[in-house]
Amino acid sequence: MTSRLVLTLTLLAAVGAIAFAYLLEFGFGLEPCPLCIFQRVAMAGVAVVCLVGALHGSAGWGRHVYFLLASVSAGAGAAIAGRHVWLQSLPADQVPACGPDLNYLLDVMPWAEVLAMVLRGDASCADIDAAFLGLSLPAWTLIGFVLLLAGLLWGWLAARRA
């Protein structure tokens, strides 16, 4: 399997995940919390890197750069989704209090402080608005990121042997 094919399949999976997130938001009215939005950004990062890598089709060391960047984005997404799942598992009395929405935070605070505050999470992130087969949407997103990361690492190893 070529690195271009692995990157293309990963791109399609990432775009499918983003499309599903937007279907849930606009089709079913599920509003994303700040951590959900950051997970979308990480998934978009995977998609963009895989798109560029698939179009470029580098046969040299460049393909390793694409796999590395996409893997870092997928790993960051998995970490954010893992944090989200952890927040959802907390007892109600240990969940951080709700804060202002993301747009307000971006208007009044430096980006680094907003990032730190969002990653701490709040009560809106601890709510489980939907579940499938007993798992919350962030848990499914975590599984998706782990599968993407595994596929990327497998493709990277296969590309190194080629």
Backbone as CSV, one residue per row, in Angstrom:
resi,resn,N_x,N_y,N_z,CA_x,CA_y,CA_z,C_x,C_y,C_z
1,MET,0.855,-1.176,0.000,0.000,0.000,0.000,0.902,1.240,0.000
2,THR,0.622,2.164,-0.872,1.454,3.358,-0.994,1.089,4.387,0.072
3,SER,2.031,5.280,0.335,1.770,6.328,1.327,0.660,7.252,0.827
4,ARG,0.582,7.474,-0.474,-0.480,8.322,-1.027,-1.854,7.714,-0.749
5,LEU,-1.979,6.395,-0.883,-3.260,5.731,-0.620,-3.627,5.819,0.860
6,VAL,-2.655,5.604,1.740,-2.912,5.691,3.185,-3.359,7.105,3.549
7,LEU,-2.682,8.103,3.024,-3.060,9.488,3.310,-4.440,9.813,2.751
8,THR,-4.765,9.288,1.574,-6.082,9.530,0.980,-7.182,8.871,1.809
9,LEU,-6.966,7.641,2.248,-7.970,6.961,3.073,-8.146,7.670,4.419
10,THR,-7.054,8.135,4.987,-7.133,8.884,6.245,-7.868,10.199,6.030
11,LEU,-7.599,10.857,4.919,-8.313,12.092,4.570,-9.810,11.837,4.488
12,LEU,-10.211,10.779,3.803,-11.642,10.474,3.657,-12.288,10.186,5.012
13,ALA,-11.574,9.467,5.879,-12.107,9.184,7.210,-12.260,10.474,8.021
14,ALA,-11.272,11.348,7.952,-11.332,12.604,8.706,-12.445,13.508,8.184
15,VAL,-12.579,13.600,6.872,-13.656,14.417,6.298,-15.021,13.833,6.671
16,GLY,-15.125,12.505,6.670,-16.376,11.866,7.084,-16.715,12.178,8.532
17,ALA,-15.718,12.179,9.398,-15.955,12.499,10.809,-16.398,13.949,10.984
18,ILE,-15.767,14.850,10.242,-16.158,16.264,10.324,-17.568,16.455,9.780
19,ALA,-17.880,15.798,8.675,-19.224,15.898,8.096,-20.264,15.373,9.081
20,PHE,-19.956,14.279,9.762,-20.882,13.726,10.747,-21.087,14.703,11.909
21,ALA,-20.012,15.356,12.338,-20.134,16.339,13.420,-21.050,17.484,13.007
22,TYR,-20.911,17.948,11.770,-21.784,19.024,11.294,-23.216,18.547,11.098
23,LEU,-23.407,17.291,10.713,-24.755,16.732,10.618,-25.417,16.725,11.991
24,LEU,-24.668,16.312,13.010,-25.217,16.319,14.356,-25.560,17.729,14.819
25,GLU,-24.715,18.697,14.445,-24.973,20.077,14.866,-26.152,20.692,14.122
26,PHE,-26.104,20.654,12.807,-27.117,21.370,12.033,-28.336,20.518,11.696
27,GLY,-28.170,19.209,11.651,-29.293,18.335,11.338,-30.084,17.924,12.561
28,PHE,-29.389,17.749,13.685,-30.049,17.266,14.893,-30.006,18.257,16.047
29,GLY,-29.395,19.422,15.845,-29.408,20.481,16.844,-28.512,20.270,18.052
30,LEU,-27.497,19.421,17.943,-26.569,19.230,19.058,-25.480,20.298,18.992
31,GLU,-25.513,21.224,19.945,-24.527,22.298,19.987,-23.200,21.785,20.524
32,PRO,-22.097,22.064,19.841,-20.797,21.596,20.334,-20.293,22.464,21.480
33,CYS,-19.691,21.815,22.453,-19.046,22.548,23.545,-17.642,22.961,23.072
34,PRO,-16.920,23.773,23.830,-15.574,24.185,23.399,-14.626,23.016,23.130
35,LEU,-14.674,21.959,23.941,-13.797,20.817,23.684,-14.177,20.112,22.385
36,CYS,-15.464,20.064,22.075,-15.904,19.477,20.799,-15.341,20.275,19.623
37,ILE,-15.339,21.586,19.758,-14.819,22.443,18.695,-13.321,22.201,18.510
38,PHE,-12.588,22.064,19.611,-11.156,21.794,19.508,-10.898,20.427,18.881
39,GLN,-11.770,19.456,19.156,-11.633,18.150,18.514,-11.855,18.266,17.004
40,ARG,-12.796,19.111,16.610,-13.016,19.348,15.175,-11.788,19.979,14.534
41,VAL,-11.167,20.905,15.242,-9.961,21.551,14.713,-8.849,20.517,14.515
42,ALA,-8.687,19.623,15.484,-7.670,18.578,15.356,-7.990,17.656,14.183
43,MET,-9.260,17.311,14.008,-9.653,16.447,12.891,-9.426,17.170,11.565
44,ALA,-9.709,18.465,11.537,-9.446,19.244,10.329,-7.948,19.305,10.048
45,GLY,-7.140,19.372,11.094,-5.687,19.352,10.922,-5.227,18.059,10.268
46,VAL,-5.786,16.932,10.715,-5.472,15.640,10.088,-5.859,15.676,8.618
47,ALA,-7.066,16.183,8.346,-7.567,16.208,6.970,-6.700,17.080,6.068
48,VAL,-6.338,18.260,6.530,-5.552,19.182,5.700,-4.172,18.603,5.406
49,VAL,-3.515,18.060,6.432,-2.183,17.486,6.221,-2.269,16.300,5.260
50,CYS,-3.276,15.455,5.438,-3.422,14.297,4.550,-3.757,14.723,3.126
51,LEU,-4.553,15.776,2.967,-4.866,16.283,1.637,-3.604,16.761,0.930
52,VAL,-2.831,17.579,1.614,-1.594,18.090,1.016,-0.636,16.939,0.716
53,GLY,-0.520,16.004,1.654,0.372,14.865,1.449,-0.065,13.985,0.301
54,ALA,-1.369,13.752,0.177,-1.876,12.914,-0.912,-1.705,13.604,-2.257
55,LEU,-1.934,14.911,-2.293,-1.760,15.645,-3.557,-0.290,15.750,-3.938
56,HIS,0.562,15.957,-2.950,1.987,16.103,-3.211,2.608,14.767,-3.606
57,GLY,2.209,13.710,-2.919,2.700,12.385,-3.236,4.204,12.241,-3.152
58,SER,4.786,12.866,-2.177,6.235,12.849,-2.026,6.745,11.422,-1.852
59,ALA,7.807,11.094,-2.562,8.393,9.759,-2.462,9.622,9.758,-1.562
60,GLY,10.127,10.908,-1.210,11.326,10.990,-0.376,10.981,11.153,1.080
61,TRP,11.816,11.913,1.761,11.613,12.130,3.191,10.360,12.948,3.462
62,GLY,9.839,13.658,2.456,8.655,14.487,2.638,7.443,13.708,3.095
63,ARG,7.299,12.473,2.608,6.137,11.674,3.028,6.180,11.410,4.527
64,HIS,7.373,11.304,5.100,7.492,11.097,6.540,7.027,12.335,7.306
65,VAL,7.273,13.492,6.739,6.816,14.736,7.361,5.289,14.765,7.404
66,TYR,4.637,14.358,6.307,3.166,14.342,6.284,2.613,13.368,7.320
67,PHE,3.205,12.183,7.406,2.736,11.218,8.396,2.965,11.741,9.809
68,LEU,4.095,12.379,10.037,4.391,12.919,11.362,3.395,14.015,11.738
69,LEU,3.167,14.968,10.836,2.251,16.073,11.138,0.818,15.587,11.345
70,ALA,0.371,14.657,10.511,-0.981,14.123,10.665,-1.087,13.330,11.966
71,SER,-0.037,12.605,12.319,-0.041,11.835,13.562,-0.060,12.753,14.780
72,VAL,0.676,13.840,14.727,0.663,14.804,15.832,-0.735,15.393,15.996
73,SER,-1.381,15.741,14.891,-2.731,16.289,14.962,-3.721,15.252,15.498
74,ALA,-3.600,14.007,15.043,-4.484,12.951,15.542,-4.209,12.680,17.021
75,GLY,-2.945,12.707,17.422,-2.608,12.519,18.834,-3.158,13.629,19.709
76,ALA,-3.073,14.870,19.215,-3.634,16.000,19.964,-5.153,15.849,20.081
77,GLY,-5.784,15.440,18.996,-7.229,15.211,19.033,-7.607,14.118,20.012
78,ALA,-6.815,13.045,20.050,-7.078,11.959,20.991,-6.916,12.452,22.431
79,ALA,-5.916,13.282,22.674,-5.711,13.824,24.017,-6.886,14.711,24.439
80,ILE,-7.366,15.543,23.519,-8.508,16.413,23.831,-9.757,15.580,24.064
81,ALA,-9.992,14.593,23.208,-11.163,13.730,23.376,-11.054,12.925,24.675
82,GLY,-9.847,12.476,25.009,-9.654,11.760,26.265,-9.974,12.636,27.467
83,ARG,-9.544,13.879,27.406,-9.862,14.836,28.479,-11.379,15.027,28.576
84,HIS,-12.028,15.092,27.432,-13.483,15.274,27.388,-14.189,14.078,28.035
85,VAL,-13.758,12.881,27.681,-14.344,11.673,28.266,-14.111,11.658,29.778
86,TRP,-12.920,12.060,30.212,-12.622,12.115,31.636,-13.559,13.093,32.351
87,LEU,-13.766,14.267,31.767,-14.680,15.246,32.375,-16.085,14.676,32.499
88,GLN,-16.507,13.919,31.482,-17.850,13.341,31.522,-17.970,12.243,32.576
89,SER,-16.857,11.677,32.985,-16.899,10.601,33.972,-16.866,11.116,35.408
90,LEU,-16.628,12.411,35.583,-16.552,12.976,36.935,-17.923,13.003,37.605
91,PRO,-17.952,12.823,38.928,-19.209,13.019,39.652,-19.658,14.485,39.521
92,ALA,-20.939,14.714,39.603,-21.504,16.053,39.373,-20.888,17.117,40.279
93,ASP,-20.531,16.755,41.513,-19.980,17.754,42.428,-18.517,18.097,42.141
94,GLN,-17.860,17.365,41.249,-16.460,17.635,40.921,-16.276,18.279,39.552
95,VAL,-17.366,18.478,38.826,-17.283,19.078,37.499,-17.024,20.581,37.639
96,PRO,-16.063,21.128,36.876,-15.816,22.576,36.942,-17.068,23.372,36.566
97,ALA,-17.188,24.552,37.121,-18.348,25.400,36.847,-18.329,25.881,35.401
98,CYS,-19.499,26.236,34.900,-19.611,26.751,33.534,-18.919,28.105,33.429
99,GLY,-18.328,28.335,32.296,-17.686,29.618,32.033,-18.348,30.285,30.840
100,PRO,-17.801,31.406,30.402,-18.352,32.091,29.238,-18.128,31.264,27.963
101,ASP,-18.857,31.599,26.909,-18.709,30.835,25.672,-17.390,31.175,24.971
102,LEU,-17.028,30.338,24.013,-15.729,30.422,23.359,-15.536,31.748,22.623
103,ASN,-16.560,32.228,21.950,-16.426,33.497,21.218,-16.094,34.654,22.152
104,TYR,-16.750,34.697,23.301,-16.470,35.756,24.267,-15.032,35.650,24.769
105,LEU,-14.615,34.422,25.103,-13.252,34.229,25.596,-12.217,34.703,24.580
106,LEU,-12.443,34.368,23.312,-11.503,34.781,22.264,-11.453,36.291,22.096
107,ASP,-12.566,36.962,22.401,-12.610,38.424,22.289,-11.859,39.128,23.412
108,VAL,-11.860,38.546,24.607,-11.339,39.269,25.765,-10.026,38.729,26.339
109,MET,-9.581,37.572,25.868,-8.386,36.968,26.456,-7.378,36.616,25.366
110,PRO,-6.112,36.558,25.731,-5.110,36.067,24.774,-5.380,34.595,24.435
111,TRP,-4.961,34.207,23.223,-5.246,32.876,22.717,-4.720,31.775,23.626
112,ALA,-3.539,31.932,24.182,-2.947,30.901,25.042,-3.784,30.693,26.304
113,GLU,-4.303,31.773,26.882,-5.146,31.649,28.065,-6.476,30.976,27.730
114,VAL,-7.024,31.306,26.556,-8.268,30.670,26.117,-8.045,29.167,25.970
115,LEU,-6.938,28.787,25.345,-6.623,27.373,25.156,-6.536,26.661,26.501
116,ALA,-5.829,27.248,27.443,-5.692,26.631,28.768,-7.045,26.507,29.458
117,MET,-7.870,27.533,29.359,-9.174,27.514,30.012,-10.087,26.464,29.378
118,VAL,-10.090,26.392,28.056,-10.953,25.428,27.369,-10.517,24.001,27.688
119,LEU,-9.217,23.755,27.714,-8.743,22.401,27.987,-9.021,21.961,29.420
120,ARG,-9.192,22.925,30.323,-9.618,22.560,31.676,-11.046,22.046,31.648
121,GLY,-11.851,22.566,30.714,-13.237,22.127,30.576,-14.143,22.793,31.582
122,ASP,-15.448,22.635,31.353,-16.434,23.150,32.295,-17.658,22.236,32.263
123,ALA,-18.711,22.670,32.938,-19.901,21.826,33.075,-20.552,21.517,31.734
124,SER,-20.465,22.428,30.768,-21.085,22.151,29.464,-20.375,20.998,28.761
125,CYS,-19.089,20.831,29.040,-18.329,19.734,28.442,-18.616,18.406,29.135
126,ALA,-19.104,18.462,30.371,-19.375,17.244,31.126,-20.750,16.669,30.813
127,ASP,-21.605,17.449,30.162,-22.936,16.955,29.803,-22.808,15.911,28.699
128,ILE,-23.586,14.854,28.817,-23.658,13.852,27.756,-24.991,14.061,27.048
129,ASP,-24.923,14.712,25.890,-26.133,15.036,25.139,-26.601,13.897,24.265
130,ALA,-25.704,13.032,23.850,-26.067,11.912,22.987,-25.078,10.784,23.210
131,ALA,-25.570,9.574,23.016,-24.717,8.393,23.150,-25.177,7.357,22.137
132,PHE,-24.249,6.474,21.775,-24.552,5.387,20.856,-23.857,4.140,21.385
133,LEU,-24.600,3.061,21.532,-24.073,1.810,22.084,-23.409,2.014,23.443
134,GLY,-23.975,2.914,24.222,-23.485,3.141,25.574,-22.272,4.052,25.685
135,LEU,-21.786,4.566,24.562,-20.626,5.460,24.581,-21.047,6.859,24.148
136,SER,-20.504,7.859,24.837,-20.797,9.248,24.479,-20.109,9.609,23.161
137,LEU,-20.520,10.718,22.571,-19.893,11.158,21.319,-18.399,11.429,21.478
138,PRO,-17.941,12.062,22.581,-16.496,12.215,22.749,-15.756,10.872,22.847
139,ALA,-16.391,9.855,23.421,-15.759,8.535,23.483,-15.604,7.960,22.077
140,TRP,-16.625,8.126,21.244,-16.522,7.668,19.856,-15.466,8.465,19.106
141,THR,-15.377,9.754,19.394,-14.349,10.576,18.754,-12.962,10.119,19.177
142,LEU,-12.804,9.781,20.448,-11.528,9.253,20.935,-11.165,7.968,20.191
143,ILE,-12.122,7.081,20.030,-11.886,5.846,19.283,-11.478,6.167,17.847
144,GLY,-12.172,7.130,17.238,-11.837,7.533,15.869,-10.416,8.070,15.751
145,PHE,-10.024,8.921,16.691,-8.664,9.463,16.659,-7.621,8.361,16.851
146,VAL,-7.896,7.433,17.748,-6.952,6.339,17.979,-6.825,5.473,16.722
147,LEU,-7.945,5.203,16.051,-7.891,4.424,14.809,-7.140,5.181,13.709
148,LEU,-7.383,6.484,13.599,-6.645,7.282,12.618,-5.156,7.265,12.927
149,LEU,-4.823,7.427,14.194,-3.421,7.422,14.591,-2.775,6.072,14.296
150,ALA,-3.473,4.986,14.583,-2.942,3.652,14.295,-2.726,3.467,12.797
151,GLY,-3.699,3.910,11.990,-3.552,3.800,10.538,-2.402,4.636,10.011
152,LEU,-2.243,5.826,10.559,-1.144,6.688,10.131,0.210,6.095,10.525
153,LEU,0.299,5.581,11.726,1.565,4.985,12.157,1.895,3.738,11.339
154,TRP,0.868,2.936,11.040,1.077,1.775,10.183,1.545,2.215,8.795
155,GLY,0.896,3.233,8.226,1.295,3.746,6.910,2.693,4.327,6.918
156,TRP,3.041,4.979,8.005,4.375,5.565,8.137,5.427,4.456,8.157
157,LEU,5.165,3.414,8.933,6.113,2.291,8.974,6.223,1.602,7.618
158,ALA,5.098,1.455,6.939,5.123,0.851,5.606,5.884,1.739,4.632
159,ALA,5.745,3.039,4.765,6.460,3.979,3.869,7.953,3.949,4.163
160,ARG,8.338,3.735,5.399,9.768,3.685,5.738,10.437,2.465,5.118
161,ARG,9.663,1.364,5.002,10.215,0.143,4.409,10.318,0.241,2.897
162,ALA,9.510,1.117,2.314,9.479,1.213,0.845,10.651,2.004,0.302
